[in-house]
């Protein structure tokens, strides 16, 4: 599945999950990191290389265009019918397509994949006999190990050891173990989590959140998300560069190009709840009310308001 990404230019999400995912693909599949998204309305592209989305692969965000290669972990299927349609497209790599989960019924959504894209990528790399394990013990000036940062991505540690979703998390760790062909890194995650108390999980979550939100990184969210990564002159912010550098150093992976200008493409993000007609339109044509979707995901159960997150772009995707 990951072979589709080999030697390809990729756009990564600008949070801890997206950055760690992109760095692994850069190191092991020779991908070039040429842009960023903020999981909402903005995409930034290296303006020396690209001014169009059509040749790019996207990491940690689902792109609706069936020709665009993506890897992510969100719920993207309305129901089983929609899932069966999407899973036929080899350009879409997603654990909820491999181990079927959909928005409807709610019982399916509640058992969705609960971890980050990075953990899914690690399992797929181990399936390809790529060795990941040595990076997990790397430490940084903050006296934390690489494994702590990777398990902070998408709240994976807390979900596994201190949440109401622990049973579902255990089921998905078993699934990742099987997917990875009993990979050493996935097993190391499991062993580490089994020896992590709820108190330690909460302390690590708070500590990493405090680190990434303060000087010199100034992330906007406690999971290392950055809403605006460039200055007014299209250069990466020094705080964003410092953040990318510490994560790359922690993973013992050479940093990607942070000196080029990155042009911002602004779309429109919306949250809503779909009616039956809109769900049928989404399945049939990747659009809502006649507007073509750039990206989307179901982010809450169907009984909760604004459970559908969507981004629209005039820019060709």
N, C-alpha and C positions, 0 to 999 in steps of 0.2 A: 504493500500500500504506500509506504513512504518513498518508494522508488520514483514516483511521479514528481517528487520534490528535488531529486538529485540535480545539482548544477543550475537550479532555477533561482530567479530573483524573488524574494519574499518581502511581504509587508507584515509587520508584527504589531501586536497590541502593545501599547505603552504602559504595561503594568508588569508586576513580577512574573506572572504566568507567561505572558507573551514574550518577555525578554529572555527568560530562561529557555523557553521553547525555541525561540529563534536562534539563540547561541548554540544549542545542541544540533539544530539542523545545519547551521553554518559549519560547525566542526566536522560532523560525521557524514553530511551529504553535500558538502561544498556549496551550500546555498549562499546567496548574496543578500544581505539585509539592505534594502533600498528604500524602505518607507515604514511609516507607523500609522496606526489608528488609535483613537481614544475610546473605542467601544461605543461611540455615539455618532456624532455628526461629522467628524473631521478625519481626513486622511492627509498625510504629508508624504511627498515623494521626493527623492533625490533629483533635483531639477537638472543636474548635469547628465542624468541617465534616462529619465522617463517623464513623460507628460501625459500618459494614458494608462488606464488600469488593465488593459486587455491582455498583456503578456505576463501579468504578475500573479503570484500565488499568495494566499492570505493565511495567516497563522493566528489562531485563537479568536477568530471571528468568522461567522458563516456568511458567505456571499451568495446571493440568490441565483445569479447567473449560472446556469448549468455548465457552462464552458470554463468557468473559473475554478482552479484547483484550490481547495481549502482544507484545513484541518482545524477542528474545534471540538467542543464538548457540550454544546448547548442543545436544548430541546428544539428541534426544527420541524418535526412532523406534527401535523394537526391531529392525525389519528393513524390507525393501522394502514388504511388505504394509502394515505400520503407517505407513510414510511416505506411501504412496498414500492412506491414509485421512486422515492429518493435513493433508496439503497441500490437501485440498479445503476446509478451514476457513480462510476469509479473515481470521479473528480472530487467527491465529497467523502472525507474521511472523518468519522465521528463515532465514538463508542456507543451512542444511543441508536445508531444505525446498525452497528454490528451486533449489539445485544439489545433487541428492540424495546424502545421506550418512546412514548408519544405524549402529547398534551392531553388528549382525551382517550380514555377516561382518566379521571384524577388519580385512580389507583396506579396507573402506569407512570404518570408524572411524578408521583411521590417516591417512586423507586428509580428515578433517573440517576445517571452517572453523577457522583457528588464531588469529584476532585478536579484538578486542573488539566489543561491540555498537556502540560509538561510531563505529567505522570503517564498519560496515555502514550506520548511520544517515546518516553523511556522504555515502556513495555514493547512498543513496536520496534525500537532499535535493538533491544535485547533479543527479540524474535529473529532479527537479522544477524545475531551473534556479535553485535557491537558491544564492547566493554565500556560501561559507564561507571561502575562501582568506585574506582579510585577517587573521583572528585568529591565524594560525599563527606570525607573527613577533612577537606580543606577548610582552613579558618581564615578570618579576616581581622582587621584592627579592632572590630567590635567584639572579638572573642566568641563569635558564634560560628558554627560549622555550616558548610554548604547545605547539608541535609536539613538544617533548621529553616533555611530560606526556601528551599524547594518545597518543603512540607507546609510552609506558610502560604504558598500560592493557592488561591481560591479556598483558603481556610481549611485545607486538607487535614492538618493535624487536629484541629479542634473538632471538626466534623467526625473524625474517626474515634476520638477518645472522650469527648465531652459534649455530646449533643443528643438530641432525640432521634438522630439519623444513624446511630452507631450500627444498628443491625444491617441497614442498607449499605453502609460503608464497608462492613465486613464482607458482604456478598460481592461487592465490586473489587475489593482487594483480591479475593479468590479468583475473580474473572481476569484481573490484570496478571495475576501469577500464571494462569493458564495461557493467556495471550502471549506472555513473554517467554514461554517455554521454560518456566521455572527460573527466570532470570535472577541473577544475584542481587541486582539493585532493587528490584521490586521486593525480594525477600528481605533485604536489609531495611527497607522502609517498614515492612510489617514487623520485624523484630524490634526496631527502634520505637515504633508506636506502641507495641505491647508493653514496653518498659517506660512509657511516658504517662505520668499521672495527669488527671484533669487539671490539677493545680499548675503543674509544669507547663502544660499546653497553653493555659491562659496567660501565664507569665511570659512565655516565649512569643505568643501573639502580640501582647502589649509591648514587649521590648522591641521586637522588630518593627512594629508600627511606629513607635517613638523614634527609632533610628531613621527610618526612611522619610519621615515627615519633617525632621529637623535639619539644620545646617549640617553638611553642605548639599543635601539631596533635595529637600523641599518638595517631596511628593505630595500630591493632593489627597491621597487616600492611604489608609493604613496597610493596604495590600500592595503598595508601591505603584499606584496608578498616577499618571500625569495627564492632566486635561489639555494643557497647551505646552508643547515641547519646544517651540521656536520663539525667537525674539521677533521684533518688527522687521528686521532685515533678513528673515528667513534662515538664520543660523540657529543651531541647537543651543538651548540655554546651557550655561555653564553648570547649573545644578543638575540638569538632565544628563549631561556628559559625565559628571562625577558619579551619578547613580549607575549609568551603564558601565562605567569603568569598574566600580566595586563589584558588581554582579559578575562581570566577565572575569575579573581577577579571582573571585571566589570559586568560579567554575573552571579556572585554569584554561580559559579559552581566549584566543586573541580577539581584541575588540574590533568591531566593524567600523566603517567610515563614519566619523562624527564631525568631520571638518567641512564637508560639502554643504551647500545651501539646500534646504528642504522646503519646497513650495507647498502651501496649504490649500487643500480643496475642501470647501465647506458644503456639507449637505444639510439636510433637515432631519432631525430625529423626533420621533413621536411615540407616545405610549397610549395604548388603547385596549379595548376588549373587543374581539371580533364577533360579529353575528354570524349566523349560519351561511348567509349569502357571501359574506366576505371570506369565510373559511373555504368555501367552494371555489371562489375566485383565486385564492392563494394557491390551492392545490392545482388548479387548471392552468394558471398563467403567471405565477410569481408576481402578482400585483394585488393592490388593495384599492378599491374604488377607482380603477382605471390607471392608477399610478404604479409604475414598475418599481419593485423593491430593489434596493442595493444590498441591504443586509437586514436580517431579522432573527428573533428568537422569542420563544415563549419563556417568560421569566417568573411566572407565578401560576398556581393552580387556577383552573377556569372559573372558580367561584369568587376569586378576588379581582378587584378592579385593576384596570391597566396592566393586564397580564401579558400583553403582546408589545414587544419593543421593536421598532422598525426605523430604518434609515433610508432616505430617498436622495438620489443624486441625479442631477442633469448630466454630469460627467459620465461618459460611456464606461460601463463596468464590464 
